[in-house]
């Protein structure tokens, strides 16, 4: 019986310590590099900064010199044409594709691009798909899905 009580006490103390230090544990477990830029531009665009960290992790694993086989560059893996368009629309400085290797510029443009996609598509899931696969691809899939729904309704009425 004493062993059980001792084990329970150890478990309770361990859980208490873990709960008190959960922020520190999360910071160790989940990288938050470039936080000054992520926090700033996420706040400006009303986007959850944790989502931006997740995008950076998935896209480049926090490698500011990442280059995909499709030509996407930097932390948030932006294509030059996309970055130019966002920068032009928002009157941001954008000199050349080399700008995308600047962590602050990459995050600024990437977060704004994601915020635009979220506004266009209305939710995070579709915006994330568009960020990854391209807006055109997601739009085509959405039109196909709508066509299939209309076809199903038509069939239901005619059968």
C-alpha positions in Angstrom: 0.0 0.0 0.0 2.9 2.4 0.8 4.4 1.8 -2.6 1.1 2.7 -4.3 0.8 5.9 -2.3 4.5 6.8 -3.0 4.0 6.2 -6.8 0.8 8.4 -6.7 2.7 11.2 -5.0 5.5 11.0 -7.5 3.0 11.1 -10.4 1.1 14.1 -8.9 4.4 16.0 -8.3 5.6 15.2 -11.8 2.3 16.3 -13.5 2.3 19.5 -11.4 5.9 20.3 -12.6 5.0 19.6 -16.2 1.9 21.7 -16.1 3.7 24.6 -14.5 6.4 24.5 -17.1 4.3 23.7 -20.2 5.3 26.9 -22.0 9.0 26.1 -21.6 8.4 22.5 -22.7 6.5 23.7 -25.8 9.2 26.2 -26.7 11.8 23.4 -26.5 9.6 21.0 -28.4 8.3 23.3 -31.1 10.7 25.7 -32.8 9.8 29.4 -32.9 12.7 30.8 -34.7 12.3 34.3 -36.3 9.6 35.0 -33.6 10.1 38.8 -33.9 9.0 38.7 -37.6 6.3 35.9 -37.2 4.7 37.7 -34.2 4.8 41.1 -35.9 3.3 40.1 -39.3 0.9 37.5 -37.9 -0.6 40.2 -35.7 -0.7 42.7 -38.6 -2.7 40.2 -40.7 -4.8 38.7 -37.9 -3.3 35.3 -38.3 -2.4 32.8 -35.5 1.4 33.0 -35.2 1.4 29.2 -34.4 0.0 28.5 -37.8 2.8 30.6 -39.4 5.4 28.6 -37.4 3.7 25.4 -38.7 3.8 26.6 -42.3 7.5 27.5 -42.0 8.2 24.1 -40.4 6.3 22.2 -43.2 7.7 24.3 -46.0 11.4 24.8 -45.2 12.0 23.3 -41.7 13.2 26.8 -40.8 15.9 26.9 -43.5 16.0 30.5 -44.7 18.1 29.4 -47.7 15.6 26.6 -48.8 15.0 26.2 -52.5 12.4 23.7 -53.8 12.7 21.8 -57.0 9.8 24.0 -58.3 11.7 27.2 -57.5 10.0 28.2 -54.2 12.4 30.1 -52.0 13.1 30.9 -48.4 11.4 30.1 -45.1 7.8 30.2 -46.4 8.7 28.8 -49.8 7.4 31.5 -52.0 7.5 31.6 -55.8 9.1 34.8 -57.3 5.9 35.7 -59.3 3.7 35.2 -56.3 6.0 37.3 -54.1 6.2 40.1 -56.7 2.4 40.2 -57.0 1.8 40.4 -53.2 4.6 42.9 -52.8 3.2 45.1 -55.6 -0.4 44.9 -54.3 0.8 45.9 -50.8 3.4 48.4 -51.9 6.2 46.4 -50.2 9.8 46.7 -51.2 10.7 43.8 -53.5 13.9 44.1 -55.5 14.5 40.6 -56.9 14.0 36.9 -56.0 17.0 37.2 -53.7 14.7 39.2 -51.5 13.0 35.9 -50.6 16.1 34.8 -48.8 15.8 37.6 -46.3 13.8 36.1 -43.4 11.9 39.2 -42.5 10.8 39.9 -46.1 9.9 36.3 -46.7 7.8 36.1 -43.6 6.2 39.5 -44.3 5.2 38.5 -47.8 4.3 34.9 -46.9 2.0 35.9 -44.1 0.3 38.5 -46.2 -0.1 36.0 -49.0 -1.6 33.4 -46.6 -4.0 36.1 -45.1 -5.1 36.9 -48.7 -5.8 33.3 -49.4 -7.8 32.9 -46.1 -9.9 35.9 -47.1 -10.5 34.5 -50.6 -11.3 31.0 -49.5 -12.9 31.7 -46.2 -11.2 29.2 -43.9 -7.8 27.9 -42.8 -8.0 24.4 -44.3 -8.7 25.6 -47.9 -6.3 28.5 -47.5 -3.6 26.1 -46.5 -4.3 23.8 -49.4 -4.1 26.9 -51.7 -0.9 28.0 -50.1 0.7 24.6 -50.7 -0.8 23.6 -54.1 -1.6 27.0 -55.6 -4.7 29.0 -55.7 -5.6 27.9 -59.3 -5.4 24.2 -58.3 -7.7 24.7 -55.3 -10.1 26.8 -57.3 -10.3 24.1 -60.0 -10.9 21.4 -57.4 -13.6 23.6 -55.7 -15.4 24.1 -59.1 -15.2 20.3 -59.7 -16.6 19.6 -56.3 -19.5 22.1 -56.9 -20.2 20.6 -60.3 -20.3 17.1 -58.8 -22.8 18.3 -56.1 -25.0 19.9 -58.8 -24.9 16.7 -60.9 -25.9 14.6 -57.8 -28.8 16.9 -57.1 -29.9 16.8 -60.7 -29.7 13.0 -60.7 -31.8 12.9 -57.5 -34.5 15.0 -59.1 -34.6 13.1 -62.4 -34.5 9.5 -61.0 
